[in-house]
């Protein structure tokens, strides 16, 4: 499943807790609706289980000594009543989900308005059933209790090959599950090993355990399934099914976990005004150590002390990479205000400039969560000198250079790369992040994430970006001296500088 607006999704697993009593089943659904209305930020589903008579061996269907066969048979609703229960789920604005136990059940459920199919852990590698379910083209949620890594890999590959929307659920097949056996770290394991697949938590612990849902949320689960029921008409609940009051407390715990966890798992959090203000008052402010005259470089002509004043430079604004020039005279002991100084990254020696560029490279790697080989070094291409790097230039990561070549190119906002051609190299550009405008023989191509462009050898081309870009250059073998520049008279002969990005 990949529709982000479905998450977080809470699944009420009714299983056989309707007790084969349609009226009781509808009452459970209506009671759950009342509870769910208090949690508008969550999505909710009710899940049923459907077993056709074909699920049972004809000579065993009437057994009373097999507790599961006895319970399954005694709680059957029949097609007509089962259909009415599904209609009640939809009428109460729940997503209808169902677990089919055999292929015949899938045929029946296709006639109903089932939006998601659930694969029980015991059916995880039931390939006949899986092959039938994928034919529905509906999203699938599959529980993984008892499945080895190899078996999960096989199902993952199968669903992806069939282009099915699917999710995996960490699940423990013990009914009920002791707290020490919940193994919630398996949520981390599934997230790590099945990138791009939404991971959930199907729970069978005691219904008064409200801590496990908070841990599951914190670990990144987005789907949560719990057995539910209602003690009414003398019906009793099993040890792992929750009543409405327990469900409310379960949802309250989940909501509290989401609130405490925030919503920025893949990005650095934003900071509200109170947090910024509370921190700002603790910063040391910058003051003039001596008289500073207009046009002078600030360098170490300042000292740091409390308090700081609004719009004053503070300790975090200064240091090795921040070269300021005064645009007015500033008296000794006066606060240094931002409007009285101009920031110039390029005043200073070449090594300082390289350090600034490295800082920007690391910032971009973190922003886009780029994965590069650990041994890769960054090549700074500064065609018109390093002072003009942020106007004309790029960062090149040479990833592979054999009979074929792969270079990852990084450019910063408003940066350009000068016109050139290659004597032997044919290239394909593939944009990973950002925007890229490529001019090829006076024809412009505007590329965005996911776009590709082929450029043949001996073809003049240049490129630039508005907001910054990361793209792959895939080509035949890279050779030194293969690039020829249109403006060769102005090109810096020492236009390449190597910097270490990763400390191995």
N, C-alpha and C positions, 0 to 999 in steps of 0.2 A: 504494500500500500504506500502511495506516495503523495496523496492529496493532503497537503499540510493543514488544510482547514479542518481535517478530521481529528486533529490531535490537540490536547490529550484525549484519548478515547477510553471510556470506562465501559466495560462489558459486564452486564449482569447475566451470569450463567444460571439459567433456571434448571437446566438438565431435566431430571424427572421430578423436581420438587413441585410441579403442578399436580402431582399424585394421580394423574389420569383424570383429573376433575377439571373440566373446562372453566367452570365458574370460579374455582379457586385460583386457577392460572391467571384469569383476567384480573382478579382482585390483587394478585401479586404485582402485576404490571401497573395497575392504577396506583397502588401504594408507592411503587418505585418512582412513578412520575411525580408524585407529591414531594418525595425526598429530593429528586434530581432538580426540580425547579429552583431550588435554593443555590444551585451551582451553575450559573449561566455561562461561565467560561469553559466548561467541560462539554464534550460530546458524549452521548450515551447510546448504548445499544443493548438490546435484550437478545440473548442467545438460547436457542432451543437445540435439542438433539432429535434427529429423526431416524428411526429404525423401521425399515420395511420388514415384513415377515420373512423375506428372503434372507435376512441377516442371520436367521436361526436355521439350524439343520431341522428338517421336517420331523425327524424322529426325536428331537430334543426340545422342541418349542414349548411343550407343556410340562417340562420338568419343574418340580418344586424343591428339589434338593440342591440345585445350583442357584445360589442366592442372587446372582446378577441376572440370569435368565428369568428367574421368578419376578424380580423387581421390574425388569424391562418390559416383560409381557403384561404385568398387572397395571402398569402406568401408561400403556398405549392409549392414545386419544383417537386414533383412526384418522383417515385423510380429511374428512369433513371438519371435525372439531379442531384438528391441527391447523387447518386453513383459517378457521375462525380466530385461533390464538395469534396467528401471524397478523391478521387484520387488526386485532386489538393492539399489538405492538406498534404497528404503523399509525393507528388512530391516536395513540398516546405519544406520537412524535419521537419514537425510538427508531434506531437503525435496526432492521431485522437481520439477524445472523443465525446460521444454523450449521450444526455438525452433521454431515451425512455419514452413515456408518457403512454403506455399501453403494455400488453403482446404481442400483434400483432407487435408492433414496435420492440420489442426485437427479434422476429423471423426474421424480415427483417435485423436488424443490425448484427445478427450472420452471415449473408451471406457476410457482408462487413468486412473490415479489421479494425474494431473498437477495440482499445487496452484497453480502460478504459471506464466503464459505470459511468455516473453521475446520482445520484438520487436527484431530485429537492426537496426543502423543503416541498412542498405540497404533495409529494409522500413518505415522510420519513417513515410513518407508513402505507403505502399502501401495506399490506402483500401479496396480490396476485401478485403485481408487483415485490416486493422484492424476493419472492419465485421463480419467473421466471428468474430474473436477476442472482441470485446466481448459477443457472444451467449452465450459460455460463462459470463459473470458472474464469472469468476475474476480474481484480481489480475494486473496486468500491469506488467512492468518494461521500459522502452523506452530503448534507447541512441540518443544524439543526434548521432553523428558525421555531418558533412556536412549537418546540418539547419539552415536559417536560423532567425532569430528568428521570422519570420512562420510558418514551418512548425511550429515548436515550439508557438507560440501556438494554431495550429489544432488540433493534437493534444491539447493541454491542454484546450481548450474542448470538444472532442469527447468526451474521456474523462469530464470533469466532467458534461457533459450526459447521458451514459449512466450516470452514477453508478457509475463503475468505480473500484475501488481501484487506484491506479497510482503508479509512481515513474519518475523520469527518471535516466539515467546519463550523466555526462560520459564521452565516449569519443573516442579519436582513431583514425581508420580507416587507420592505417599499420601494416604488419605486417613486422617489429617497428617500434616507435616510438622514435625517438631521444629522449634525455632533454630536449633543448632544445625538442622539439615536444610535450611532454606537456600544456602549457597548463593547469596545475591551477587557475589562477585562474578557469577556467570553472565550477568547483564553486561559488565565491562568486557568480558571475553567475547560475547556475541557482537557487540558494537565494534570492537577492534578487528575481528576477523571477517565481518560481513558488511563492508563499507557500503553505504547507500541504502541499507535495509533498515526499516524501522524495527526497533526491538521492544518487546513488551515483557510483562511479568504476569504469569498465570498462577494464582495463589491458592493453596489448600491448607494454609496454617489455621490455627484457632481464630475464629472471627473476632475475638477480643484483642488480637494483636494489631495495634494500629501503628507500630513503629516500622514494620517491614515496608509498608507503602511509602513512607517518607524516605527510606533508604533507596528504594527502587526509583523514585523520582530523582533523587540526588545523583544516582548513577546514570541517568539519561534514558530510562524507559519512557515510552510515549503511549503505550497501550497497557491497560490494567484489567484483569479479569478475575472476578470473584463469584463463587457459588452463592446464590441468594434463595430465600424462601420466606414463608410466612407461617407462623404457628397459629393455625385457625382450624376449626372443625375437628380438633383433636389431632391434627397432623403434627408430627414432631420433626424437627430439623436434625440433620446429621451433625457431626462434630466440626465440619469445615464449611458449613453454609451459614450465612449471616442473615439476621433479621433486619427489618428496616432501621431500627435504632443503631444497630452495629454498622450498617451501611452508611448512615449519616456521619458517624464518628470516623469511619474509614475515609470518606470523602473530605471531611474537615481536615484530617491529617494530610491528605494529598494536597489540598489547597494551601495549607500552611507551608508545606515543603516547597511548592512552586513559588510561593511568595518569598520565602527565605532564599531560595536558590536563584531567583531572577530568571531572565530569559535571554542571556547573552553567552551561552555555552561556547559558541564558535567565534566570538568576538570579545575584545576587551570591553568591559562595562562602561557606560556613560556615567557622568558624575553630576549629581544635582547641585543646585546653587548652595544649599546649606552645607553640603560636604566640602565644596570648594571654599566657601567662606570660612568654615571652621578650620580648614587647613591653612588658608592664606594668613590668618592672624598669627600663625606660628613661624612663618617664613622670616628669615633675616632679610632686611631691606638693604639695598646698595646705596652708599653715600660717597661723595667725592673725598678722596684722601688728600688731594691737593687741589689748587685751582686748575680747572680744565678749560682749555681754550678751543674755540670753534675750529673744527678741522682736525683736532688731535684724536689719535686712536686711544680708546679707553684703556686697553690692556690692564695693568694692575694699579691704575690710578683710582682705585675705589677700596672701601672696606665694607664689611657686612655686619649689621647689627639690628636688633629689634628697637623700635617697632618698624613696620613698613606702612606705606601710605598707598592709597588707591592709585593705580597706573605707575607705581614705582617699580623699577627693576628689583627682582628678588634673587636669592641665591640660585634658584633653578634656571634662571634666564641667562646665567653667566657661565664662564668656564672656557675650556679649550676651544670649543667650536663656535663661540659667539664673539665676533669682533665688532665692536661698536665704535662709531665715529661721532663726536659731538657736533651738533649743528648750531650750537650757541655756546657762549661762555657760561661756565658753571662754577660757582664759588665753593671753596673748601667747606666740607661738612654738610653741604646741601644734598638733599635726596636726588637720586638720578632717575628722572622720569623717562618713560619710553619715547614720548614725543620730542624729547630733547636730544635723542640719539638715533643714528641710522645703523641698521644691522648690515654688515658686509661680510659674507661668508668667505670672500676671496682675498681679504687682506691677511697676509701671513705666508709661511713657507709652503712648499709643495707637499711635504708630508702631512701638514695640517689639513690641506685640501683633500688629500687622499682619505684621511680619517673622516672628514665630513661626508665624503661620497660613500664610504663604507657604512657610515651611520644611516644614510638614506637607503642604501641597498638592504641592510638588515630590517629597516622599517618596512620596506616593501615586501620582503620575504615573509615577515610576520603578518602583515596585512592580508596577504593572499594565501597564507599557509602553504607556500611553495615548497615542494620537495625536490632537492637537488642532491646529487652524489656528494658524500661527505668530503671527498678529496678535491672537489671542484674549486677552482680559484676564479675570481672575478677579473675580467679584463676591462679596464677603463679605456674606451675609445674616445680620445679628446682631439679631434681632427684639427681644430683651430687653437690648440693650446688648452691646458687644464683650466685656465681662468675662464674659458668660454664653454666649459663642459656642459653646463646646464642649459646652454643655448644650442650647441651643436655637439652631439655625442651620444653614446649609449654604453650600457654594460653588457658584456658578452660572457656567457658561461659555456665553455667548450665541453659538452657532455660526452660526445662520442666523435672520434675521428679515425675511421678505418677506411674501408672501401666506400663507406657512406659517412655522413656527418650530421650531427645534431647539435645545434647551438641554441641556448635559451637567451633571448635578448630582452633586456629590461630598459625602459626609457621613462623619464620623469615628465611631469606636466610641461607642455609647450616646448619640448625638446625635439630637435630635428637631426636627421642623419643625412649627410651630403650626397649629392648625385654621384653614382658610380656604376660600373658594370664589372662582370667577371669574365675572364678569358675562357675558363673551362667549367665553371660551376653552374649547374641548374639548381634552382631553389624552390622550395614550397614554404610559404609562411602560414602558420596556424596560430590564431590569436587565442590566448588562454584567458587573459583579463584585459579590460580597458578598450581603448580605441586606437586605430592605426589608419592613417591616410597614406597610401602608397601611390606615387606618380611613376608610371611605367611608359616611357616614350611619349610623354606629354598627356597621357590619359590617367585620370585619377580614379582610385578605388578606395572607397570608405569601408573599412573592415571593423567588425566588432567581435565580441567573444564568440568562438565557434566557427568563425569564417576562415576560409583558406584562399590562398592566391599563389599561382605558379608563375615563376619568372625564369625565362630562358637565359642561357649564357649570352654574352655580348649585347645584352639589352640594358640600356641606361635606365636607372631607377633611383629614387630617393624616397624617404618616408619621414613622417612626423606624427606626433600625438598631441591631443588637446589635454586630456586628463591623466595621461600616463598609460603605459601598456606593458604587458609581458607577452611575448609570443615566441613560438618555436620556429627556427629556421632549419628545415630538413633538406639535405642536399647530398650530392656526391662528394667525395673526399675534399676537405678543406686544404688548400695549399697556400703557403705564404707567398705574397706577391701576385696572387690571382685577381685582387681587386684593383681597378683602375679608376681614378677620380677625375671628374670633369674639371674641377677647379684645382688641378694638381699643383699649381704654382703656390697656392696659399696653404696647402695641407701640411700640417706639422709632421716632419719626418720621424719624430719620436712620439707618435700619436698613441702609443699603446703603453699602459701602465698596469702592472699586475698587483692585486691586493688579496691577501688571505681573508676569507670570510668566516670560515669555520676553524676554530681552534681544535685540532685533532689531538 
